[in-house]
């Protein structure tokens, strides 16, 4: 940021928050999933050789329901939940794709996401205000109250908020998001 400000002082700086995205964890090798293949998602550790994939979302088994769609691999891989047994969400692939470590996972429904702001997001918001960046990209924002919670944290800083429209829920609340944000990113 300092180098940009020094060499190109008129160029605005945007800091993009990572958001509280659900991600795969401990996937040691890529797992190619074909249509019809069984895949187990669990917060309790996995084994890709057995198509059992670990996730960073402890509440996954409580938030998912039989019949839910789960999308991965930038939208290529689609899984449908067929059963939930203890901490395992058992799925079948309806569209093929590849599972990798740290990959984003999207469950449909607003009750399927972790808390909007992660601890890392809060640290980065403080950093952004201290550095005087121009824009803050809000990942996985879904409601006007999400944006208001950021406005409270930045306490009147001149930081402009860019809502990233990335989910069905953000589309459903688009008008409200337009009213509380400075810009939208699709």
PyMOL commands that set and color helices and strands:
alter all, ss='L'
color gray80, all
select helices_A, chain A and resi 2-7+48-50+60-63+73-75+110-112+119-131+144-154+168-172+174-180
alter helices_A, ss='H'
color red, helices_A
select strands_A, chain A and resi 14-16+22-25+31-33+38-42+52-55+69-72+77-85+88-95+97-99+104-107+135-138+160-164+183-185
alter strands_A, ss='S'
color yellow, strands_A
deselect
rebuild
show_as cartoon
